[in-house]
Amino acid sequence: MDATKAKELFERYNQGICTEEERLLVEAWETELEASGEDGIDEVRMKDWQGLVHTRLMERIGEEEAAKTLLPIHRVHFMRRWGWAAAVLVIGLGAFWLLGRQETARPETVEVHQQDIAPGKPGAILTLADGTQMELDSMGNGLIATQQGVNVKLNNGEVEYDDTEEKADKIVYNTMTTPRGRQFRLTLPDGTKVWLNAASSLRFPMAFPGAERMVEVTGEAYFEVARDDHKPFHVLVNQTASVQVLGTHFNINAYSNEQLMRTTLLEGSLAVIHGRQRALLKPGQQAQLRTMEENGLKVTADVDLDKVMAWKNGIFNFEGATLGEFLLQVERWYDIEVEYEKGVPEIKFWGKMTRDIPLSGLLVVLERSNVKFRLEGRKLTILP
């Protein structure tokens, strides 16, 4: 592809007559320029843009491979000007704007010994008060259980409870658990809405008859708490810390294999308590807790809320993520095991992509970032 062909491609794009693959490529080049501080492509910069197209594409993949990599793109949603082009490029185009932004060569070998692994999907296991477990993945809409006269319903991928305060004669608990590769949402008896990320759990009573509302969470969950000034809402996190609110929107990230426990406030107000420490949050702030430290609770206002809420919005946001952080999300969402043969390579990633792509799409990110790996079954080994 020389500069003349690049100009023709750009003209077809402007006229709206280019193919889908060509459109994705042009918009990806535009994203590259925007990331470097430019605001779009204008006539004054046409010559420079053509040179960038020619130079960058040939540097990365060569003319022959460039022709091969313009493949049809499926399932990945492209959102112009917001950086989601990274997903499209990594999976289908093999051009220069990769999540790793690496200039190094591709790895010599990538071993894959199986069919592709599908991404996660909605699903969970609901454990009733009597110990009965119900796998929600395959259940249809309607009544799924009755406990102490209280109806539990499944409605378009969400579990809902009747208003149970007057019906329940004693407090009994249900537990919602999302295995790796699953996420789910539910509405609690008081109207509070909860979204559970993969590898998480929520234990909650079927009624809130007392002076407070208490639930327990592990993993990651997003809450939209129904306001009740007479009944504060408490979340016990990993049996370690607690969050107290009246009515608010917040996210808790408390995976046991991560260094920090993070509570991020989006709306309202809340307090995070750990031992004798107490932190009051304002919207946009995040409480970070190192549970093994005596004074490990700190509050930061430098929070990327889009990154915090990416999982709920169906996005991977890897902006500034290390390889280890990157693969923790991959491990949970694709239900795989990640092993490092000789430590974690020091690589950072930038970019966003939708979570509905198969594992092979994400593996290309590693490949293009010069990370060598081996995939056997559901075990991904990162090589030296």
Stockholm file with secondary structure:
# STOCKHOLM 1.0

chainA/1-384         MDATKAKELFERYNQGICTEEERLLVEAWETELEASGEDGIDEVRMKDWQGLVHTRLMERIGEEEAAKTLLPIHRVHFMRRWGWAAAVLVIGLGAFWLLGRQETARPETVEVHQQDIAPGKPGAILTLADGTQMELDSMGNGLIATQQGVNVKLNNGEVEYDDTEEKADKIVYNTMTTPRGRQFRLTLPDGTKVWLNAASSLRFPMAFPGAERMVEVTGEAYFEVARDDHKPFHVLVNQTASVQVLGTHFNINAYSNEQLMRTTLLEGSLAVIHGRQRALLKPGQQAQLRTMEENGLKVTADVDLDKVMAWKNGIFNFEGATLGEFLLQVERWYDIEVEYEKGVPEIKFWGKMTRDIPLSGLLVVLERSNVKFRLEGRKLTILP
#=GR chainA/1-384 SS CCHHHHHHHHHHHHHTCSCHHHHHHHHHHHHHHHHTTCCSCCGGGHHHHHHHHHHHHHHHHHHHHHHHHCCCCCSCCCCTTTTTHHHHIIIIICCSCCTTCCCSCCCSCCEECSCCCCCCEECCEEECTTSCEEECTTCCSEEEEEETTEEEEECSSEEEECCCTTTCSSCCEEEEEECTTEEEEEECTTSCEEEECSSEEEEEESCCCSSSEEEEEEEEEEEECCCCTTSCEEEEETTTEEEEESSCEEEEEECTTSSCEEEEEEESCEEEEETTEEEEECTTCEEEECTTSTTCEEEESCCCHHHHTTTTTTEEECTTEEHHHHHHHHHHHHTCEEEETTSCCCCEECCEEETTSCHHHHHHHHHHTTCCEEEETTEEEECC
#=GC SS_cons         CCHHHHHHHHHHHHHTCSCHHHHHHHHHHHHHHHHTTCCSCCGGGHHHHHHHHHHHHHHHHHHHHHHHHCCCCCSCCCCTTTTTHHHHIIIIICCSCCTTCCCSCCCSCCEECSCCCCCCEECCEEECTTSCEEECTTCCSEEEEEETTEEEEECSSEEEECCCTTTCSSCCEEEEEECTTEEEEEECTTSCEEEECSSEEEEEESCCCSSSEEEEEEEEEEEECCCCTTSCEEEEETTTEEEEESSCEEEEEECTTSSCEEEEEEESCEEEEETTEEEEECTTCEEEECTTSTTCEEEESCCCHHHHTTTTTTEEECTTEEHHHHHHHHHHHHTCEEEETTSCCCCEECCEEETTSCHHHHHHHHHHTTCCEEEETTEEEECC
//
